């Protein structure tokens, strides 16, 4: 799941609960 996410999508990912907050942030920023 290395799609391009915007800041507005960050909260959406967290709300989805698919990954932990830390994972969401790292994936969103792509600094995994």
KAZI-V656680 format. One record per pair of residues at least 12 apart in sequence whose C-alpha atoms are under 8 Angstrom apart, sorted by the first residue. I is the first residue (numbers start at 1). J is the second residue. If there is no record, write none. Layout:
i:I j:J
i:I j:J
This chain:
i:1 j:27
i:2 j:27
i:2 j:28
i:2 j:30
i:3 j:28
i:4 j:28
i:5 j:28
i:6 j:28
i:10 j:24
i:10 j:25
i:10 j:28
